[in-house]
Structure formats: structure tokens, C-alpha cells
Amino acid sequence: MRLVQTPVIPVVGRLIRDNPGTISLGQGVVHYPPPQQAMDAIALFASDPENHKYRLVDGIPPLLERIREKLAADNGLELTAEQRVVVTAGGNMAFTNAVLAVTDPGDDVILLTPYYFNHEMAVAMAGCKPVVVATDDAYQPVPIRIAAAVRPRTRAVVTVSPNNPTGAVYPERSLRAVSDLCRERGIYHIHDEAYEYFTYEGHRHVSPGSFAGSAPTTISLFSLSKSYGFAGWRIGYMVVPAHLYGAVCKIQDTILICPPVVSQHAAVGAMSVGRSYCERWLAGIAVVRNLVLDTLAEIPDLCTVPRTDGAFYFLVDVRTGMEPMTLVERLVREHRVAVIPGSTFGVTDRCTLRVSYGALTRETVAEGVGRLANGIRAIVGG
Ligand SMILES: Cc1ncc(COP(=O)(O)O)c(C=O)c1O
């Protein structure tokens, strides 16, 4: 474990607690609660005493059924006998299940930088080597670079779209290129779709699991945390090739036994509302996003913000030689605003900061991003 990076969110969380009044643009959460239907479904959970016992390792049947319907309607993923769904305790667990299922210690897993830090950590914990491949200046994948990084011990390529920490939405042609590469080389394409509903300005989310012929080598990961304001309930799910189902069940049985049953019932309630629930909030988040962009555009000599079209993040490039964590600490202590240093996402050649705007509202965005812009002005420009 000494070789695994310490997650930075709790470190920044401590800084926030030690500096009361800090506005957090740190953690990747939305500002809205789950739908009422999730709460209502808890009554159903409580009505059956059997629900207090262990349930099936891969999820309760009504939730699995709801997920199948959603995958067909929203993701173009009509499941066949070649694929299985497993409910997990969140998308992070789905990823860990996937890595443990497809690797032996010492294998390589390709991650694109900037990566989601828990992906890099999970790969390291599995005793595998994260092989990092840089995205381009717009944070888009470069398939030719990914192909060049595949080696005999490569077991998987990981993509995240819409992306954390950059907000980039990968176009269909890039995802197809990665999917085809994985099929041709007999390795897995692990695709994280936690932000599937969060796209702006007409950009469309694409699920590689829907590509013809991709089923045997595609592992698709989903989460209710963001879409349904469900982070604390810990529910996600994964679509795996049928040949991996036994391995994933072994892992999950050992680590979790079964996903929390009360949360699964709440998830059935939430998913009965469907994507329209998230879309109801999305227009407001889009307004916040524009305000973030406008405010940071006021300091073009101090930072650049690659304009990306998904999730609720921007990875801001700050023109300074400062260590990003030092800048983060000063922003909290001196300006009462928290962001996440890009170094934790594997950006080590420059100073970047991840700005998360999902927790902001129209009422709080001006103050939050205003503090950030003023802080950068004072610390970097001054
Ligand atoms: C890309 C990505 N995957 C997974 C997760 C974690 O999701 P969950 O809460 O479902 O574990 C996050 C959370 O920030 C994320 O950004």
C-alpha cells in the first residue's frame, strides 16, 4: 500500500474543515438530492423481513430488470446471453471488480492521462502497472498512441467519458477506435460512464458496449452517484462479458457479499424516474458551467481552460511554476476556496487545478468561482 497514492479528496476535505467558510469546488458531487421515488421505495424494503438477510451477490431481481431496460433505452445496449449485469456498491467497486477479474499481478493496464485517481490506485492495488498514455491538448484520446502502448502483458485499456477530471466527451470515432483495438488485440476495453447524462451544447454520450461485436471484450461501468444525487447510497453496476461473470461474482462475494439491499431498493425507485430526473437539473448546471467559463475567461493571462462539454469539471491550466498542491493550500487558507490539484490525476508537467461545479447553484457560483479567479490573480498574478 506504500506504493499507492493517498487519495487527495480527504486531504482537501481536512483543509476545508480547518478553514471554516471555504467554498468547495473540490469533490465531484451534485447539489441535488435523490428523487422522492427513491425514498418511497424504502418502505417496500422495510415491508419484507427477508430484506434484512443477505441477498444475491449480483443484485436484487427488480433492480437488475430495471437496469436491463435502461441499458436498452439509454445506451443502445440490448443484452444478449453474451453479457451479464452485476450491481455493485458504486462505480469505484465496479472498476476494482473489473481489474481484479481481468488481470494477474504484474500485468499492464492502460490509463489515459489525466486519469481518475481511484482508477490508478485500483490498478496499483491489484499489483498491476498503470501504463499512462497522454491525451491531446483538448484532453481527447489519441488512438495511435494507445495502440503503441499495448505490450504482451497489457490486459485492458480504460476510458472515461464524459471524463473526470477534464470534462471531455469522447466522440464515437475515438471510442470505436479503442474498442476495435481491444478486440483485435484480445484485451478488454473498460469504459466508465458515471457521467453519461452530463453533456452540454448538443454533445452526445456514446456507449462502446453498443458497438456490434464489442461484447466479448467490453466492460461498461455505471453509477447512480451523480445522475440521481445518490453518492452516499453506494450503487453502481457493470456490464461484463458472460465469461467474466463467475470471476466478478467471486470477487464481489468476497469483498461485499451483496450490494446493500436498502440502497438497491432505493435505486429501483430512483431508476423508475429515469434519465429525465437528471435532465431536470442539467439546465441549471449548464448555466453554472457558463458562469464558470465566463469568470475564468477574465484572467486569460493567468490560466487557460480547455472548453470541454461534459461531466461537471474543468481542468484549468494555471501559468505558474508552483506545485499545484501548494497553490491549492494557499487558495483555501488565503481565499477560502477549494479545488483539486491536477497532480493527483497524473498531470505532473505543469500546474493544473480541477474545478468541480456540480455542487454549485446559480446562487453560489458567482461567489465560489469569483474567489477562485481572485485567488489565482492574487497568488499567481501578484
Ligand atoms: C469517473 C468516475 N468513476 C467512478 C466514480 C465513483 O462513483 P461511485 O460513487 O459510483 O463509486 C467517480 C466519482 O467521482 C468518477 O468520477
The ligand as a Tripos MOL2 file, in Angstrom:
@<TRIPOS>MOLECULE
LIG
   16    16     1     0     0
SMALL
NO_CHARGES

@<TRIPOS>ATOM
      1 C1        -15.1230    8.5160  -13.4670 C.3       1 LIG1
      2 C2        -15.6780    8.1240  -12.1520 C.ar      1 LIG1
      3 N1        -15.9810    6.8480  -11.9160 N.ar      1 LIG1
      4 C3        -16.4750    6.4440  -10.7400 C.ar      1 LIG1
      5 C4        -16.6870    7.3480   -9.7270 C.ar      1 LIG1
      6 C5        -17.1840    6.8570   -8.4100 C.3       1 LIG1
      7 O1        -18.5020    6.5670   -8.4990 O.3       1 LIG1
      8 P1        -19.2510    5.8180   -7.3230 P.3       1 LIG1
      9 O2        -19.6910    6.8420   -6.3450 O.co2     1 LIG1
     10 O3        -20.4050    5.1670   -8.0380 O.co2     1 LIG1
     11 O4        -18.3010    4.8260   -6.7520 O.co2     1 LIG1
     12 C6        -16.4030    8.6890   -9.9100 C.ar      1 LIG1
     13 C7        -16.6100    9.6470   -8.8100 C.2       1 LIG1
     14 O5        -16.1540   10.7580   -8.8100 O.2       1 LIG1
     15 C8        -15.8780    9.0760  -11.1510 C.ar      1 LIG1
     16 O6        -15.5570   10.3520  -11.3830 O.3       1 LIG1
@<TRIPOS>BOND
     1     1     2 1
     2     2     3 ar
     3     2    15 ar
     4     3     4 ar
     5     4     5 ar
     6     5     6 1
     7     5    12 ar
     8     6     7 1
     9     7     8 1
    10     8     9 2
    11     8    10 1
    12     8    11 1
    13    12    13 1
    14    12    15 ar
    15    13    14 2
    16    15    16 1
@<TRIPOS>SUBSTRUCTURE
     1 LIG1         1 GROUP 0 **** ****
